[in-house]
Amino acid sequence: MLIAEKLYLLMADDSEKPEAVVSATGYGMNAAIITDLMIAGRVALSEDEQRQIQLIGAGPCPDPVLATPLEQLERRGSLSLDDAVKINSLCDVRLLTDSLAKGGIIEYGERTMLGLGKQRVRIINQQIQRQIRTDLHGALHGQKIPGTSDTTVLAILQAVGLVHPVLEEELAPMTSAQAQSRIAELAQDSPAADSAQRAVAAMNAAIVSERVIPPAPGKK
């Protein structure tokens, strides 16, 4: 499962349209999709202070959720990570929900605005959502070795100021300071066995140690 899909499922509310979910994360969803492109071997980061986005790999991207943002990055040419995460609608949420619907995790409901607006989304596979939360709880409390995606999700939620609202039960009894310290520790310890993992490790470290992602609306 993509990091962006995990982040969406953690944030999703059956009463909201997907666009509202993405808006609530600020630029967090963009950071997630860039990290997914790193794992897919299509994007890397330069090792200098500029953290330039480097396009790697060749050929078409088979996953439509990743193909669209990859095309946007290709069109824009040279970009720093800081600029890339701020691209408007880099993560196409409707492609993301289409993928989740195809996997039987969510379903589309009725359209809003007298049948003319966009469809709302309802989560129908609650087990997937519960497993994501169980994995994050285990990672936070040292009960399991976190996967790459677990660490990135935690780093993004911390950066946008939503880690406690979204993961209140999973964090308990940690204080905000303890949670921030633990997430920073996990990010610094991200595995780096190959080039994709090294790129993600650099991404995680940048997210938690610098203001790569601005806080979400209403957060500081």
VENRAQUI-V545615 format. One record per pair of residues at least 24 apart in sequence whose C-alpha atoms are under 6 Angstrom apart, sorted by the first residue. I is the first residue (numbers start at 1). GAP is how many residues later the second one is. D is the distance in Angstrom with one decimal. If there is no record, write none. Layout:
# VENRAQUI-V545615
I|GAP|D  I|GAP|D
This chain:
# VENRAQUI-V545615
3|29|5.7  3|146|5.6  4|25|6.0  4|28|4.9  4|29|5.6  14|108|4.9  17|103|4.8  25|191|5.4  26|190|4.3  28|128|5.8  30|55|5.3  30|60|5.8  30|61|5.4  31|54|5.5  38|158|5.7  39|157|5.3  41|155|6.0  44|155|5.6  51|29|5.6  51|30|5.7  52|27|5.7  52|28|4.1  52|29|5.8  53|26|5.6  53|27|5.6  53|28|5.8  65|30|5.4  65|31|5.7  82|130|5.3  137|33|4.8  152|52|5.9  155|53|5.8  160|55|4.0  160|56|4.9  161|54|5.8  161|58|5.7  184|24|5.9
